[in-house]
Amino acid sequence: MPTDGSRPADASWKTMRQLLLLIACAALAASPALCVDGDGDNSTDSDSLDDLMSRARETAQAADCVVPRMVLAALAGIGNERCRNDSVYFLQQLDNFTMWAVEMLDASSKVPSGVLEGNIKDLGSFDECLAVRAADPGDGGERFRGRYCLARLQVDEDPGSPRRAVVAEMLAAMTGGRRFLEDTDRKGVSYYPSFAKAQWAACVPSSCRAEDLQGAVDGLLRAAASSAGRAGLRLSARVDPHRCRVQAPLALHPRDYVVGAAAVFVCLLLGVASAYDLFSRRKKEKEMFTKEWSHSTVLLAFSLPRNLRKLLSTDASPGTIECVDGIRFLTICWVMFTHKVFCMTVEPWTNKNHLLELGEGVQNMPFLNSMLDVDTFFLVGGMVRCYTLLKELDTNKFNYFVSFFQRYLRLTPAYAAMIAVLASLYAHLGDGPLWYDGVEHQSRQCRDNWMWNVLYVNNYVERDSMCMLQSWYLSADMHLFLFAPLVVYPMWKWPAFGKALLAGCVCAAVAIPLATVLVYHYPGVHYISLHDDMLSNYAKYMYYPTHQRMAPYFVGIALGYLMNAYRNENCTLPKWVAGTLWTLSLAVMTAVIFGPFELMQFHHEYDAVESSLFGGFSKLAWGVAVSWVVFACHKGYGGFVNKGLSSKLFRPLSRLTYCIFLTHLGVMHFGVATMKSAKYMDEYHIMREFLCDAAVSCLVAVFLYLSFESPFLTITRLFTDKMKRASQKSSDNMVKPVA
């Protein structure tokens, strides 16, 4: 383009101008503009569509501007006078090739390549649109800014078209066969995959609201209806105000200042405690820290050097079941990959259907049927609870309320800190086309429902708008932690009755999910060929509730009882018995992971009995198989498996497991929300992105561990030890009968 302000030759200029306008319409840029005088036509909503289009056409002809009919229809759909005038101004400046106007057009979506491969989410250019500043010709000031909106398109075949079958086949290819399975009204990044929700970006003047863009898009679609009908298509669109963004000064809520001030206070506390710790060590005045509950003791709990040494320590306490460290860390890696797959199902890819193709390979079942991961955590939790509880009962140190109080203080500070960040500061850390779905919606849910989290009932209350999707596990684990003494105490006091009671609990834990699947025709496992409504019901009634997840926890209690029975003695097994048990364990784990392959395929016809059997017995079978791995490794039958799982490398990583669990999904949602364009993905890129997210999650987890988990763990131990001693002293001072 010439730099002296002159236009290109007439013929080429008109051709280019028409091309740009046609692209704007085809891309639904919805900058419903008209090349007219700057004042524009101030027609109101009461004008008919024909009147508006007639005036617009006359004015366009007077201005010697070629305007397609669809643009006129888009203009007629806008009731906001300022939006109409700014849109007119936009097209007028586009006619002059003004840079900001060209940038607005450039930032809007175009028809992308690879649509039949699932590339139906075109995000345009988010940053380019928000950077637009339209100058006012009068005073040279800013007339408007660019507003980025992400419209959701619905494309269906016209039932009356002779091309219906061909169009339906093309639409099925575009959406990976999921276009009848997705509910477009569901919001937020969750367990609901998004393959059929086409999205298209539009850069419009900031004076245009979402409803103005909706009116413009409706006008475009009405004007294009005949052409679409001839092509065998029916088009509709929806513009959500939450998915429209304009660059504006940061607006903070009072809660943001409170959380920010708390964060600053914690950082200062960490700094002061660390300096105090280093100073005291240098002066060698250790005696000043020996007094229980002195101010220095509490302060030193927040010392970064001290907590870092705890984190990096590879020492193990006597009696520790060392293989659990490796199991915990490998399980949290499996959990992270599971959630990474969920996040990938909502991301825009240029080859989105590749993700569905991965589901057709049986070798990928460990990643597709990965919801068994938390069952390992339930198993370990039940084992540790029973093992610890039996030792406390043997030494007469068990106190139900003290143990609950200790557990609550152990988990809640880091948990509450994460909720506070998600509910406030998290929403201000970035921006992007998918920011509402990935971050703002999650942040709002934490603001509305945080109370159910800290009460540990969020897996039963407000499950459709849960704060921190992974936090259902913490509630379920807390419920089972509180219930466990009702089973363990009878096993300790009356072994025969207690074992029968545990067997009854295991049977109930199997029967409940089996009956639920059989009666309500739920799936036995989560898979992508289900409708969103069924995925929602599966999550709410099969995945979240404690009573559906009890089986591996009870198996863990049985394992803890067995480990305690052999705590001080060797367990001698013939090699062939140990080998047989290893073979059975590996066979069961393989069957549970790979068994539902056919059940998870698109072509598989639902069978209630098949689904109920897998849904009822899979968790129990997995828990029993993993139990043997733990027992064998601890009792000397683990071989190289035990050497790997008990490696000292896993001890610091195992300490980070809880904080990684709290932070990783926030990191992944942030990655989705800040995506600016669709990406090409294959197995290598999937693994690379997972490793990057895992590394960032570990770094964030280190800070959360040093600043919250480790300090409050120390304080909790001091506090509960004092409570136990006070309770013991009170018991010793009781008046006793004279013999």
MARDO-966755 format. One record per residue (C-alpha): x, y, z; residue number from 1; residue in one letter. Coordinates in steps of 0.1 Angstrom, whole numbers, plus 2048, in hexadecimal, padded with zeros to 3 digits. Layout:
% residues N
  px  py  pz num residuo
   X   Y   Z NUM       a
...
***
This chain:
% residues 739
  px  py  pz num residuo
 800 800 800   1       m
 80E 822 7F7   2       p
 81C 836 815   3       t
 813 858 806   4       d
 7EE 854 80D   5       g
 7E4 84D 7E9   6       s
 7CE 830 7E0   7       r
 7D7 813 7CA   8       p
 7C9 812 7A7   9       a
 7A3 814 7A5  10       d
 79C 7F1 798  11       a
 7B3 7DF 7B0  12       s
 7A7 7F4 7CD  13       w
 782 7EC 7C7  14       k
 78A 7C7 7C3  15       t
 79E 7C7 7E4  16       m
 783 7DA 7F6  17       r
 768 7C2 7EB  18       q
 77D 7A5 7F5  19       l
 783 7B3 818  20       l
 75E 7BA 81D  21       l
 755 797 812  22       l
 76F 788 829  23       i
 760 79D 845  24       a
 73E 78E 83F  25       c
 749 76B 839  26       a
 75D 76B 859  27       a
 740 77A 86D  28       l
 756 796 877  29       a
 736 7A7 880  30       a
 745 7C9 87D  31       s
 723 7D1 86D  32       p
 72F 7EF 85B  33       a
 725 804 83D  34       l
 73A 81B 828  35       c
 726 83C 82E  36       v
 72C 85F 839  37       d
 73B 862 85C  38       g
 71A 86E 86C  39       d
 709 84D 862  40       g
 6E4 846 862  41       d
 6D4 847 884  42       n
 6B8 82F 87D  43       s
 6A7 820 89B  44       t
 69B 7FD 8A3  45       d
 678 807 897  46       s
 684 808 873  47       d
 67D 7E9 85F  48       s
 699 7D4 851  49       l
 68F 7DE 82E  50       d
 690 803 837  51       d
 6B2 800 847  52       l
 6C0 7ED 82A  53       m
 6B1 805 811  54       s
 6C0 823 822  55       r
 6E1 811 827  56       a
 6E3 807 802  57       r
 6DB 82A 7F6  58       e
 6F5 83A 80C  59       t
 70E 820 802  60       a
 708 827 7DD  61       q
 70C 84C 7E3  62       a
 72D 846 7F4  63       a
 737 830 7D6  64       d
 73D 812 7EE  65       c
 737 7EE 7E5  66       v
 724 7DE 803  67       v
 719 7BA 803  68       p
 6F5 7B4 80D  69       r
 700 7A0 82C  70       m
 712 7BE 83A  71       v
 6F3 7D3 836  72       l
 6DF 7B8 848  73       a
 6F9 7B8 864  74       a
 6F6 7DE 868  75       l
 6D0 7DB 869  76       a
 6D3 7C3 886  77       g
 6E3 7DC 89D  78       i
 6CD 7F1 8B4  79       g
 6EA 803 8C6  80       n
 6ED 825 8B4  81       e
 711 82B 8BE  82       r
 71B 808 8B4  83       c
 70C 80D 892  84       r
 71E 82E 88D  85       n
 73F 820 899  86       d
 73A 802 882  87       s
 733 81A 865  88       v
 753 82D 86E  89       y
 766 80C 86F  90       f
 75C 803 84B  91       l
 763 826 83F  92       q
 786 824 84D  93       q
 78A 801 83F  94       l
 781 810 81D  95       d
 79E 828 822  96       n
 7B5 80C 82E  97       f
 7BA 81C 850  98       t
 7D1 805 863  99       m
 7BB 801 883 100       w
 79D 7F7 86D 101       a
 7B2 7DE 85A 102       v
 7BE 7D0 87B 103       e
 79A 7CC 887 104       m
 792 7B8 868 105       l
 7B2 7A5 86B 106       d
 7AB 79C 88F 107       a
 78A 78C 887 108       s
 786 768 87D 109       s
 789 75B 85A 110       k
 77F 739 84C 111       v
 79D 723 858 112       p
 7AD 705 848 113       s
 7A7 6E2 856 114       g
 783 6E7 85F 115       v
 77C 6C2 857 116       l
 798 6BA 870 117       e
 786 6CC 88C 118       g
 794 6EF 887 119       n
 773 700 88F 120       i
 77F 717 8AB 121       k
 790 735 89B 122       d
 79A 74E 8B6 123       l
 7A5 76A 89E 124       g
 7C0 781 8AC 125       s
 7B7 78A 8D0 126       f
 7D4 7A2 8D7 127       d
 7D1 7B4 8B5 128       e
 7AC 7BB 8BB 129       c
 7B1 7C8 8DF 130       l
 7CD 7DF 8D3 131       a
 7B6 7F1 8BA 132       v
 7B2 816 8C1 133       r
 79B 828 8A8 134       a
 7A3 84D 8A5 135       a
 787 866 8A5 136       d
 78A 87C 885 137       p
 77D 89A 898 138       g
 795 89F 8B5 139       d
 7AE 883 8AE 140       g
 7A5 872 8CE 141       g
 79B 84E 8D4 142       e
 779 847 8C5 143       r
 777 822 8CF 144       f
 78C 804 8D6 145       r
 78A 7E1 8C8 146       g
 773 7C9 8DA 147       r
 77B 7A4 8D6 148       y
 75D 78C 8D6 149       c
 75D 767 8D2 150       l
 73C 75C 8C2 151       a
 730 738 8C4 152       r
 723 72A 8A3 153       l
 70B 70E 89D 154       q
 70B 6FD 87B 155       v
 6F1 6E3 872 156       d
 6E5 6D3 852 157       e
 6C5 6DF 843 158       d
 6AC 6C2 846 159       p
 69B 6CC 825 160       g
 6BB 6CD 811 161       s
 6C3 6B2 7F7 162       p
 6E7 6B5 803 163       r
 6DD 6AD 827 164       r
 6F0 68C 828 165       a
 710 69A 81A 166       v
 70F 6B9 831 167       v
 708 6A3 84F 168       a
 727 68E 847 169       e
 73C 6AD 844 170       m
 72F 6BB 865 171       l
 736 69A 876 172       a
 75A 69C 86A 173       a
 75E 6C0 876 174       m
 751 6B7 899 175       t
 760 695 89D 176       g
 73D 686 89F 177       g
 734 699 8BF 178       r
 71D 6B4 8B1 179       r
 6FE 6A5 8C0 180       f
 70F 69D 8E1 181       l
 71A 6C0 8ED 182       e
 704 6D8 900 183       d
 70F 6FB 8F5 184       t
 700 70B 914 185       d
 719 6FB 92C 186       r
 733 713 938 187       k
 757 711 944 188       g
 773 6F8 940 189       v
 766 6D8 950 190       s
 761 6B3 947 191       y
 74D 6BC 928 192       y
 761 6B9 907 193       p
 75E 6D3 8EC 194       s
 761 6C6 8C9 195       f
 741 6D3 8B9 196       a
 740 6F6 8C7 197       k
 74C 70C 8AA 198       a
 759 72E 8B5 199       q
 761 74D 8A0 200       w
 772 76D 8AB 201       a
 765 790 8A2 202       a
 777 7B1 8A8 203       c
 75D 7CD 8AB 204       v
 75D 7F0 8B8 205       p
 75C 7F2 8DE 206       s
 73B 805 8DD 207       s
 72B 7E4 8D0 208       c
 71E 7CD 8EB 209       r
 719 7A8 8E9 210       a
 6F4 7AC 8E1 211       e
 6FE 7C4 8C4 212       d
 715 7AA 8B6 213       l
 6FA 790 8BA 214       q
 6E2 7A6 8A7 215       g
 6FC 7AB 88B 216       a
 704 786 889 217       v
 6DF 77E 888 218       d
 6DB 797 86B 219       g
 6F8 787 859 220       l
 6EA 765 85D 221       l
 6C8 76F 851 222       r
 6D7 77F 832 223       a
 6EC 760 82D 224       a
 6CF 748 833 225       a
 6C7 742 80E 226       s
 6EB 73C 805 227       s
 6EF 725 823 228       a
 6CF 713 81A 229       g
 6DB 70C 7F7 230       r
 6FB 6FE 807 231       a
 6E5 6E8 81E 232       g
 6EE 6FA 83E 233       l
 6DC 70B 85B 234       r
 6F0 724 86E 235       l
 6EB 734 890 236       s
 702 746 8A8 237       a
 703 753 8CC 238       r
 718 76E 8DB 239       v
 71E 76C 900 240       d
 726 78D 912 241       p
 740 77B 927 242       h
 753 772 908 243       r
 757 796 8FD 244       c
 776 7A8 909 245       r
 784 7CC 906 246       v
 7A4 7D9 913 247       q
 79D 7ED 933 248       a
 7AE 7F8 953 249       p
 7B1 7DD 96D 250       l
 793 7DD 983 251       a
 799 7CE 9A6 252       l
 77E 7C3 9BE 253       h
 782 7C8 9E4 254       p
 787 7A2 9E7 255       r
 7A5 7A6 9D0 256       d
 7B5 7BF 9E7 257       y
 7AF 7A8 A05 258       v
 7BE 78A 9F4 259       v
 7DA 79F 9E7 260       g
 7E2 7AD A09 261       a
 7E1 78A A18 262       a
 7F9 77F 9FD 263       a
 811 79B A05 264       v
 80E 793 A2B 265       f
 817 76F A24 266       v
 835 779 A0F 267       c
 841 791 A2B 268       l
 83B 776 A45 269       l
 850 75D A31 270       l
 86B 777 A2D 271       g
 86C 780 A52 272       v
 86B 75B A5D 273       a
 887 752 A44 274       s
 89D 76F A50 275       a
 896 766 A74 276       y
 89F 742 A6E 277       d
 8C0 74A A5D 278       l
 8C9 764 A77 279       f
 8C2 74B A94 280       s
 8D7 730 A83 281       r
 8F3 749 A7F 282       r
 8F2 753 AA3 283       k
 8EE 72F AAE 284       k
 8D2 739 AC6 285       e
 8BE 719 AC2 286       k
 8B3 718 AE6 287       e
 89B 735 AE0 288       m
 886 71F ACA 289       f
 881 702 AE1 290       t
 864 710 AF4 291       k
 844 701 AE7 292       e
 82C 719 AD7 293       w
 843 737 ADB 294       s
 840 752 AC1 295       h
 861 747 AB1 296       s
 854 723 AAC 297       t
 836 72E A99 298       v
 84A 747 A85 299       l
 864 72E A7B 300       l
 849 718 A6D 301       a
 848 731 A50 302       f
 86D 730 A4A 303       s
 874 729 A25 304       l
 897 71A A2B 305       p
 889 703 A45 306       r
 86B 6F8 A31 307       n
 880 6F4 A12 308       l
 897 6DC A25 309       r
 878 6C8 A2F 310       k
 86C 6C7 A0B 311       l
 88E 6BB 9FD 312       l
 896 6A3 A19 313       s
 898 67F A0E 314       t
 897 670 A31 315       d
 87B 658 A39 316       a
 86C 653 A5C 317       s
 86E 630 A6B 318       p
 851 61A A60 319       g
 84A 630 A41 320       t
 83B 61D A24 321       i
 854 62B A0B 322       e
 845 61F 9EB 323       c
 827 635 9F1 324       v
 83C 654 9E8 325       d
 841 648 9C5 326       g
 81D 63D 9C2 327       i
 810 65F 9CD 328       r
 826 673 9B5 329       f
 81F 65C 997 330       l
 7FA 65E 99F 331       t
 7F9 684 9A0 332       i
 80B 683 97E 333       c
 7EF 66D 971 334       w
 7D5 684 980 335       v
 7E6 6A2 96F 336       m
 7E6 690 94D 337       f
 7C1 687 952 338       t
 7B8 6AC 957 339       h
 7CF 6B6 93A 340       k
 7BA 6A0 923 341       v
 79A 6B1 930 342       f
 7A9 6D3 929 343       c
 7B4 6C8 906 344       m
 790 6BE 8FE 345       t
 786 6E3 900 346       v
 7A4 6F2 8F0 347       e
 7A3 6FE 8CB 348       p
 7B9 6E8 8B5 349       w
 7BF 6EA 890 350       t
 7BC 6C4 890 351       n
 7A4 6BF 8AE 352       k
 797 69E 8A0 353       n
 7BA 68F 8A7 354       h
 7B1 68E 8CC 355       l
 793 678 8C3 356       l
 7A9 662 8AE 357       e
 7C0 65C 8CC 358       l
 7A2 64B 8DD 359       g
 7A1 631 8C1 360       e
 7C3 623 8CC 361       g
 7C2 609 8E8 362       v
 7E6 614 8F2 363       q
 7D8 635 8FD 364       n
 7C0 626 917 365       m
 7D6 630 935 366       p
 7D0 654 92C 367       f
 7AC 650 921 368       l
 7A0 63A 93E 369       n
 7B3 64E 957 370       s
 799 656 971 371       m
 7A6 638 985 372       l
 7C3 64F 991 373       d
 7B0 65E 9AF 374       v
 7A6 63A 9BA 375       d
 7CB 635 9C2 376       t
 7CA 654 9D8 377       f
 7AB 646 9EA 378       f
 7BD 625 9EF 379       l
 7DC 635 9FE 380       v
 7C6 64C A13 381       g
 7B3 62F A22 382       g
 7D3 61B A28 383       m
 7E4 638 A3A 384       v
 7C5 640 A4E 385       r
 7C1 61D A5B 386       c
 7E6 617 A60 387       y
 7EA 637 A75 388       t
 7C9 632 A87 389       l
 7D2 60F A93 390       l
 7F3 61B AA1 391       k
 7E1 637 AB4 392       e
 7C8 61E AC2 393       l
 7E4 607 ACD 394       d
 7F5 623 AE0 395       t
 7D4 633 AED 396       n
 7DB 654 ADA 397       k
 7BD 655 AC3 398       f
 7A5 672 AC6 399       n
 78B 675 AAB 400       y
 786 69A AAD 401       f
 7AB 6A2 AAF 402       v
 7B2 68D A91 403       s
 797 69F A7D 404       f
 7A4 6C1 A89 405       f
 7C7 6B7 A7F 406       q
 7BB 6AB A5D 407       r
 7A7 6CB A56 408       y
 7C4 6E1 A5F 409       l
 7DC 6CC A4B 410       r
 7C7 6D0 A2B 411       l
 7B5 6F1 A2D 412       t
 7CE 70D A2F 413       p
 7DE 705 A0D 414       a
 7BC 6FC 9FF 415       y
 7AD 71D A0B 416       a
 7CA 731 9FD 417       a
 7C6 722 9DB 418       m
 7A0 729 9DC 419       i
 7A7 74D 9E6 420       a
 7BE 752 9C9 421       v
 7A7 741 9B0 422       l
 789 756 9BC 423       a
 79C 777 9B9 424       s
 7BF 77D 9AB 425       l
 7BD 760 992 426       y
 7A5 773 97C 427       a
 7BD 790 978 428       h
 7DC 77D 96E 429       l
 7D6 77D 948 430       g
 7BD 77E 92C 431       d
 7B4 76C 90D 432       g
 797 761 8F6 433       p
 78E 744 90D 434       l
 794 757 92D 435       w
 770 756 939 436       y
 76D 730 934 437       d
 78F 728 942 438       g
 794 740 95E 439       v
 778 759 965 440       e
 75C 73F 968 441       h
 771 72A 97F 442       q
 77A 749 994 443       s
 755 752 997 444       r
 74D 72F 9A3 445       q
 767 731 9BE 446       c
 759 753 9C9 447       r
 736 745 9CB 448       d
 73C 722 9D9 449       n
 75D 723 9ED 450       w
 74A 71C A0E 451       m
 740 6F9 A02 452       w
 765 6F2 9FB 453       n
 772 6FB A1D 454       v
 755 6E8 A2D 455       l
 75F 6CA A17 456       y
 73C 6C4 A09 457       v
 741 6D1 9E6 458       n
 73E 6AF 9D7 459       n
 71A 6AF 9E1 460       y
 710 6D4 9E1 461       v
 711 6EA 9C2 462       e
 722 6D0 9AD 463       r
 719 6E1 98C 464       d
 72E 700 997 465       s
 749 6F1 9AC 466       m
 767 706 9B5 467       c
 787 6F3 9AC 468       m
 77A 6D5 998 469       l
 794 6BE 9A8 470       q
 78A 6C7 9CB 471       s
 76D 6AD 9CC 472       w
 788 694 9D5 473       y
 792 6A8 9F5 474       l
 76E 6A7 A01 475       s
 769 682 9F9 476       a
 78A 67A A0A 477       d
 780 68E A29 478       m
 75F 67C A2C 479       h
 770 65A A2A 480       l
 78B 666 A43 481       f
 770 66E A5C 482       l
 75D 64D A55 483       f
 77C 637 A57 484       a
 77E 634 A7E 485       p
 75B 625 A7E 486       l
 769 608 A6B 487       v
 78D 607 A78 488       v
 784 608 A9D 489       y
 76E 5E9 A9B 490       p
 78A 5D7 A88 491       m
 7A1 5E0 AA5 492       w
 789 5D9 AC1 493       k
 775 5BB AB3 494       w
 789 5AE A96 495       p
 76F 595 A89 496       a
 753 5AE A8A 497       f
 769 5CA A7C 498       g
 774 5B5 A5E 499       k
 750 5AB A57 500       a
 747 5D0 A59 501       l
 763 5D9 A40 502       l
 757 5BE A28 503       a
 734 5CC A2A 504       g
 741 5EF A22 505       c
 755 5E2 A04 506       v
 736 5D0 9F7 507       c
 721 5F0 9FB 508       a
 73C 604 9EA 509       a
 73A 5ED 9CC 510       v
 714 5EA 9CC 511       a
 70C 60F 9CD 512       i
 71E 619 9AC 513       p
 713 5F9 99B 514       l
 6EE 5FF 9A4 515       a
 6F0 624 99A 516       t
 6FE 61C 978 517       v
 6E5 600 972 518       l
 6C6 614 97D 519       v
 6CE 635 96E 520       y
 6E1 628 94F 521       h
 700 63C 957 522       y
 721 633 946 523       p
 738 61D 959 524       g
 756 633 950 525       v
 75A 656 942 526       h
 75F 658 91C 527       y
 75C 672 901 528       i
 740 664 8ED 529       s
 726 66D 908 530       l
 70F 68A 906 531       h
 717 6A8 91C 532       d
 6F8 6A1 932 533       d
 704 67E 938 534       m
 728 68A 940 535       l
 719 6A3 958 536       s
 704 688 969 537       n
 721 670 96B 538       y
 736 68B 97C 539       a
 71C 695 995 540       k
 70D 673 99E 541       y
 72A 65B 997 542       m
 74B 66D 998 543       y
 748 687 9B4 544       y
 733 677 9D0 545       p
 746 666 9ED 546       t
 72E 648 9EE 547       h
 738 640 9CA 548       q
 75D 641 9D0 549       r
 760 62D 9F1 550       m
 76D 60B 9E4 551       a
 792 612 9E0 552       p
 792 625 A02 553       y
 784 606 A14 554       f
 79D 5F0 A02 555       v
 7B8 608 A0F 556       g
 7AA 603 A33 557       i
 7AE 5DE A2E 558       a
 7D1 5E3 A21 559       l
 7DA 5F9 A3F 560       g
 7CD 5DE A57 561       y
 7E2 5C4 A46 562       l
 801 5DB A46 563       m
 7FC 5E1 A6B 564       n
 7F8 5BC A72 565       a
 81A 5B6 A62 566       y
 82A 5D6 A70 567       r
 843 5C5 A86 568       n
 847 5A4 A75 569       e
 851 596 A54 570       n
 839 589 A3B 571       c
 847 56A A2A 572       t
 838 560 A08 573       l
 845 546 9F0 574       p
 853 555 9D0 575       k
 838 544 9BB 576       w
 81D 553 9D0 577       v
 82C 576 9CE 578       a
 831 572 9A8 579       g
 80D 566 9A4 580       t
 800 584 9B8 581       l
 815 59C 9A3 582       w
 807 58C 983 583       t
 7E4 58F 98F 584       l
 7E9 5B2 99B 585       s
 7F7 5BE 979 586       l
 7DC 5AA 966 587       a
 7C0 5BB 97A 588       v
 7CF 5DE 975 589       m
 7D3 5D7 950 590       t
 7AF 5CA 94E 591       a
 7A1 5E9 960 592       v
 7B4 601 94B 593       i
 7B0 5F1 928 594       f
 790 5DD 92E 595       g
 777 5F9 926 596       p
 788 601 904 597       f
 76A 5F5 8EF 598       e
 752 605 908 599       l
 762 627 902 600       m
 75F 627 8DC 601       q
 746 63B 8C8 602       f
 737 61D 8B7 603       h
 731 609 8D7 604       h
 70D 604 8E1 605       e
 705 60B 905 606       y
 6FF 5ED 91B 607       d
 6F3 5F4 93F 608       a
 6FF 5D3 94D 609       v
 722 5D6 93E 610       e
 725 5FA 94A 611       s
 718 5F3 96D 612       s
 730 5D6 972 613       l
 74E 5EB 968 614       f
 742 609 97C 615       g
 73C 5F4 99B 616       g
 75B 5DD 99C 617       f
 776 5F1 98A 618       s
 780 607 9A8 619       k
 780 5E9 9BF 620       l
 795 5D5 9A7 621       a
 7AE 5F2 9A2 622       w
 7B1 5F7 9C8 623       g
 7B8 5D2 9CE 624       v
 7D2 5D1 9B3 625       a
 7E4 5F0 9BF 626       v
 7E3 5E3 9E3 627       s
 7F8 5C5 9D9 628       w
 812 5DD 9CA 629       v
 814 5F1 9EB 630       v
 815 5D2 A01 631       f
 82F 5C0 9EC 632       a
 846 5DE 9EA 633       c
 844 5E4 A0F 634       h
 84A 5C0 A19 635       k
 867 5B8 A01 636       g
 855 5A9 9E3 637       y
 857 5C8 9CD 638       g
 879 5C4 9BC 639       g
 882 5DF 9A3 640       f
 85E 5ED 9A7 641       v
 864 5F4 9CB 642       n
 887 603 9C3 643       k
 877 61B 9AB 644       g
 859 625 9C0 645       l
 86D 628 9E0 646       s
 888 63D 9CF 647       s
 893 65B 9E4 648       k
 88C 671 9C6 649       l
 867 66C 9CC 650       f
 867 678 9F0 651       r
 869 69E 9EA 652       p
 851 699 9CC 653       l
 839 686 9E1 654       s
 837 6A3 9FB 655       r
 82C 6B9 9DE 656       l
 810 6A3 9D4 657       t
 7F4 6B5 9E7 658       y
 7FF 6D7 9DB 659       c
 802 6CB 9B7 660       i
 7DF 6BD 9BA 661       f
 7D3 6E0 9C4 662       l
 7E5 6F4 9AA 663       t
 7E8 6E0 98A 664       h
 7C5 6E5 97D 665       l
 7C7 70B 982 666       g
 7E7 70B 96D 667       v
 7D7 6F7 951 668       m
 7B8 70C 950 669       h
 7CE 72B 94E 670       f
 7DF 71B 930 671       g
 7BE 715 91F 672       v
 7B1 738 927 673       a
 7D0 74A 919 674       t
 7D0 738 8F7 675       m
 7D0 751 8DB 676       k
 7CD 739 8BD 677       s
 7C6 715 8B4 678       a
 7E4 6FE 8B5 679       k
 7EE 6DE 8A3 680       y
 7F2 6C1 8BB 681       m
 800 69E 8B9 682       d
 80D 686 8D3 683       e
 82E 698 8D6 684       y
 81E 6BA 8DB 685       h
 805 6AC 8F4 686       i
 821 69D 909 687       m
 836 6BD 907 688       r
 818 6D2 913 689       e
 811 6BA 92F 690       f
 835 6BB 93B 691       l
 835 6E1 93A 692       c
 815 6E3 94E 693       d
 821 6C9 967 694       a
 842 6DD 96C 695       a
 82F 6FE 972 696       v
 817 6EC 989 697       s
 834 6DF 99D 698       c
 844 701 9A0 699       l
 824 711 9AC 700       v
 81F 6F3 9C4 701       a
 842 6F9 9D3 702       v
 838 71D 9DD 703       f
 816 711 9EB 704       l
 828 6F6 9FF 705       y
 842 70D A0D 706       l
 82A 729 A16 707       s
 80B 716 A22 708       f
 80C 6F0 A23 709       e
 82D 6EB A36 710       s
 829 708 A4F 711       p
 805 6FF A58 712       f
 80F 6DA A5B 713       l
 829 6E4 A75 714       t
 810 6FA A87 715       i
 7F6 6DF A86 716       t
 80D 6C6 A95 717       r
 816 6DD AB1 718       l
 7F2 6E5 AB8 719       f
 7E5 6C2 AB7 720       t
 802 6B5 ACC 721       d
 7F9 6CE AE6 722       k
 7D5 6C4 AE5 723       m
 7DE 69F AE9 724       k
 7F5 6A6 B06 725       r
 7DA 6BB B17 726       a
 7C1 6A0 B12 727       s
 7D9 686 B20 728       q
 7E1 69C B3E 729       k
 7BC 6A1 B45 730       s
 7B7 67B B43 731       s
 7D5 674 B5B 732       d
 7C7 68E B74 733       n
 7A5 67D B77 734       m
 79C 66F B99 735       v
 7A3 649 B99 736       k
 793 62F BB0 737       p
 7A9 623 BCC 738       v
 7B1 5FE BC9 739       a
***
